[in-house]
Amino acid sequence: MNNLSKRVYEIVKKIPKGETLSYKQVAEIAGRANAQRAVGTILSKNTDPKVPCHRVIRSDGKLGGYNSINGPSKKELLLKEGFLIK
């Protein structure tokens, strides 16, 4: 795992329930302001349930993609956590 991946996972682990960050915000916090696509790629490969990647959304407020194989959708997870979807 490379350094950017490690930083992304650590940042996303700290997003509280009911809150979100955009892919761009995660990239900026990780020190790579223009790496939002890389953040999306990294999170698309996440298999650790301790990394709440469903809390990372698009900058326009839309949910974006989410790997929910045999599990609840991103929308369902966010609603359960109290996030109001626009």
JOQUINOR-V984097 format. One line per field, one symbol per residue. phi: phi as a letter, one per 20 degrees, with the letter a starting at -180 (. if undefined). psi: psi as a letter, one per 20 degrees, with the letter a starting at -180 (. if undefined). burial: # if it has 16 or more other ideal C-beta (glycine too) atoms within 10 Angstrom, else .. Layout:
BEGIN
phi->???
psi->???
burial->???
END
This chain:
BEGIN
phi->.effgfffffffgeffgncccegfffffffncgddfffffffffdfceffdfffedcffenffmfbedglbffgffffffenfeef
psi->prhgggggggghhioqqjrrqrhggggghijmhkkhhhgggghijpjoiiomiijprqhjiqhaqpnlpkaqrgggghghijpop.
burial->...##.###.##..#....###########.#..##.###.##..#....#######.....##.#.......#..##....#...
END
